[in-house]
Amino acid sequence: MKAAIVSDIHDNIWNLEAILRQIQHSGAEVLLFLGDLCAPFTMGQIAEGFSGPIHLVFGNNDGDPFNISKVASKHPHVTIHGQLAEIEVAGRKVALNHYPDIARRLAESGAYDAVFSGHDHKRYIHKIGRTLWANPGEVMGRFGQPGFGLWDTATMEFSHVDLAR
């Protein structure tokens, strides 16, 4: 199974629209969101732009969690986990958190097959013991190349995908 990993939109709905189109063509069956969508309308755009399961954790710039949750509740394929998600994806134990410092510790615990984080807008892929820890970078495009991550649960390969313009 392929999973799209997305973080740090910061209401750049134009980049998000293009990235959602790319995700639709990537073969991803699940979308994992790592925080900082920002406004409730961005939650709606994600939910309407991806029909598979969506798992979301909040970031430090998601300032209206009540209304974000209210929008998400209209879409049964969206699950909001709060600050930390511990989920199973295609038989893999996965943790999602916005903050790299927390994610590193989660990866170091050895309790997960994969851990994903955002927040610093930097793309990276680490292997800590047997655990994959990766950051997809940003959708926003302020500090780096906008894009997302694509994770293959069967091979445990993670790749960064640039926004196609």
N, C-alpha and C positions, 0 to 999 in steps of 0.2 A: 504494500500500500504506500502511496505517496501522500505526504502531508505538506501543506503550505504553511510556512512560519512567517508571521507578519508582526511588525512592531513600529512604534513611534510614527504614527500618521500625523499627529498635530494638526488635524483638520485640513490637510492638503487633499481635498476631495478630488482634485484633478489627477494627481498622481495615483490616488487610490483607485479611481475609475479605470485607469489604464492597467494597473497591477491586477485588479480583479479580472479583467479580460484575459490577461496572461495566465493567471491561475486557472481559469476555466479551461484553457488549452493545455495545461501542464499535466493533466491526469491526476491532480490532487483530489483526494476524496474527503479530506478533513482539513479544516483551517484552525491553526493555533495562533491566538493573538496575545501579545505580550505587554500590552499597556500603552497608554498615551494616545488613544484615539481622540480624546479631548471632549468634544461636544456630543450630545445625544444624537444629533442628526447623522453623525459619522457612524454610529452604531447601526442606524437604519440602513445606511448605504452598504455596509458590510453584509448585513443580514439579507438584504435584497439582491446583492451581487454574488453571493455564494450559497448554493442550495444544500450542500452537505453539512455535516455537523461542524459547529463552530464552538470552540472553547476559548474563553477570554479571562484574563486576569487584569486587574486595574494597575495603572501606573500612577506616578506622582502628579500628572497633569490631567487626570480624569476627575475634574472638579465637581461634577454633578452626578455622582453614582446613582442617586435615586432615579433621576430621569433617564440615565443610560439604561438602568435596569428595567424601567418602565417600557422603553422602546424595545429592548431585548425580549421582554415577556410576550410581545406580539408575534414572536418568531420561535416556534417550538424547537427548531434546530440549533438555537443559541443557548449555551450554558455559561453563566457568569459564575466564576469561582472565588471572587474576592481577590486577595493578595497572592494566594498560592493555589495552584491546581496540581493535584496528584491524580493522574488519570492513566488509563490503559488505552493504547492505540495499537491495533493489530497485534495484540499479545505482548507489547513492549510497555514497561513501566516508565512513565514520563512525568517530569515535574516542570511546571511553568511558573516563572516569577519575573517581575519587571527588573529587579536589581541584580547586577552581576556579582556583587559581593555575596549576596545570599545564594545565588545560583551556584557559585563556585563551591560553597560549603555543601550544598545539596549534591553536587556531582562528587565531591570528595567523600561523601557518606557511603558511596557504593550501592545505595539502595535503588538506583534508577538506571535504566538503559540509556536514557537521554534526558538532558536538562536544557531548557531554552530560556534565554533572558534577553532583555533589550536595554533601554535607558540611556546608555552612553553613545548610541547611534553609530557604533563601530561594528564592523563585520569581523567575526572570528569564528574559528573552529578549533576546539581543544579536545583532547582525549585524556581523561583523568581516570587512571586504572582502566576499567572496562566501560566507563561511562562517557558518552558523547556529550559535550557541552558546547553549544553554539549560540551565536547572536546573528540574526539576519540583517542587521543594520537598520536603516530607516526608510520609511515610505516618504517622509517629509522632504528630503533632498536639500536640507540646509547645510548639513555638515559633511555630507558624503554623497556618493552615488545612490539615488533612490532605487529600491528593489525589495526583494523578499528572499526567503530561504525555501529550499525544497529538500525534504528529507524522505529518503526511501527506507521504510521500516524493515524491509527484508534484508537489504545489504548494509544498513546503518550508515549509508553515505549521505552527506549533507552538502549541498551546493548553494552558492549565492547566485541569484538571478537578477540581472540588471533590468531596470524599467526600460522597455522598448519604446522609443519615441517615434 
